[in-house]
Amino acid sequence: MKIYLIRHGETTGDLEDRYGGDYEDHLSPNGINQVQELGNKLKNKNLQMIYCSPRIRATETAKIVSEITNSPMRKVEDIRERNAYGILTGMIKSEAKQQFSKEFKKLQKDKLYHDVKNSEDYNSFKERVIPAFKGIMYNSKFESIAIISHGGPISCFVRE
């Protein structure tokens, strides 16, 4: 089985230098262009299924790739991004540093194993994401699939 692990395209939050995570934002115009280029690169790869995170940016990415490659898509809840930033999620980073300096410092010290208020701890995240990826891999009868998710889940899968 060929598996293409894909992070969604550039988002509006990326442009605004916001803490991302488990929240909703859309692809930027550049992100849409990135995804269209990706779709054209995958056009002749014979994708049989696209699995994607339910977050808007991943779903928008999957829809564009699906249309270009003529591949069906399916949302998988547990491959969504980690809520790594807790109370900082969605905030512009410079503002978060000023308003929540203690929480900001926790992230600077350790990006994986921290206890930022209201965040999802790494081990819980890993226990959600790894079985989801394995479920896709071992329950798919396809020879070529794409998994469109986020930097956190993809990094976790590769790391673990």
Secondary structure, DSSP 8 states (H G I E B T S, - for coil): -EEEEEE---BHHHHTTB--SSS---B-HHHHHHHHHHHHHHTTS---EEEE-SSHHHHHHHHHHHHHHT--EEE-GGGS----SGGGTTSBHHHHHHH-HHHHHHHHH-SSS---TT---HHHHHHHHHHHHHHHHHH---SEEEEEE-HHHHHHHHH-
